[in-house]
Structures are given as structure tokens and as C-alpha cells.
Amino acid sequence: MARNEKTKRVIEAFKESGYSQNQFAKLLGVSPSAVNQWVHPDKEINVDDKHIPAIARITRKSETWLLSGVGDKQDVLDENTISVPQIDVSASAGHGAIIFEDDQVLKRIDLNAPWLRRQCSFSHPDKLSVITASGDSMQPTISHGDFLLVDQGIEAIRSDSIYVAVVNGNLYVKRFQQTPRNTLLMISDNSAYQQFELNPEQDEIRVIGKVIYHWHGEKK
């Protein structure tokens, strides 16, 4: 079966979205193998029209353009809206949690752009993501279940603040502070937890992003 033009446009939209095949499949509610059949150059399986509305929403493309190639390719978003992915990875605010290589996007959260810009500064809207804190080591600042808005455009610790980072294979949300000895202090706001001094030359430290805003989650 020859690949039709509609499927070619879906493949183009998928590639521009930046999602992995697993992420795209989860958001769409289909199996990863179904997405693989669409995008694999040797499969040539065409996309059913029933998936087009969801694909348009996920990729922020025009449904009309996906179906027919007519009109603007990009869906016109409200200029006052920033759409942020919520990632299914918990940053540890207590003991470390292993980070998974294939992060999963649960959904997208639409934030009011003027409100967000009043609350905090960030590198670029496309670099923002939301994750969930786990544990109590950052209380009272951050509690278990809080939603953290992370600027992943910040990949280095340039100021003393709260960051999400992978340290020696564990994922943490902690306050990081530079020292005159060119080491880093990893600090918990909860005084029941001790702080750790990290040496960038000896410890594996990868900054995921800076926490620029957080919301308190529901109490269980």
C-alpha cells in the first residue's frame, strides 16, 4: 500500500513535535507499534482519519491541514497561552529516585502567558515542563505531590537556587549552592536532612533544569 499524502503530513507533524514514538503513542492512545508502522519507511501503513483530531491537538497542527493539506499548517494558538508538557517522572524531595531514560508525557497543561511572565522569568516557553515532587526533604518550601515548573533551558547552576538534577544516577530536586572551593552544596530545606558537598570532578552531576515556580498538590 502506498503511503498517502495525509500520512506523510502526520509523519511531518510527529517529527516536528519532538516526541518519541512511545510518548506520541501514549498521548494518542495507540500502541507504539502502530506509530512505528506509520513512520517506518518500509511499512507504509496509512493513518486512519479517526486519529487526526487527536494528532492535531498533540502536535499543535491544523486539523484541516493534516487531512487535506489546505490552509495554515500550524494551529493558531491563543497568544496568551503557553502549553507545557507534564512529565511522568517524580523528582525526589527526599531520597533519590532513579530517573527513567524514556520520560513519558502525561498531558499538556495550558498556562496563561501574561500571568506566568508576571510570576517568573524563563529561557523559552518550549523549554518548560511540569514534574511532581516526591518526599519531604524540601519542606516547607516544597511538599510531597507539589507540581514543579522546570525551565530545562537552564542546564548549569549559575546561581544559588532550587534545581532538578541527576546526581550519581539519582534524580533530585534540591537547593544547590556554589562554594569558594568550586564544589556544590546540595541542601534540603528540611533541617532533618543533612546537606551534601559535591565535587563536579568526582561526582556525576547533570542539571535537568531550574525550578522557577511550584504549586501545592492535593493532600492525601
CORTACOR-V133618 format. One record per helix or strand of 2 or more residues. SS is the DSSP state (~ for helix, > for strand). FROM is the first residue (numbers start at 1). LEN is the number of residues. Records with the same first field share a line. If there is no record, write none. Layout:
# CORTACOR-V133618
SS->FROM-LEN / FROM-LEN
This chain:
# CORTACOR-V133618
~->5-13 / 21-8 / 32-8 / 49-11 / 63-6 / 113-7 / 125-3
>->81-12 / 97-2 / 105-8 / 128-7 / 147-5 / 161-7 / 170-9 / 184-4 / 196-3 / 205-11
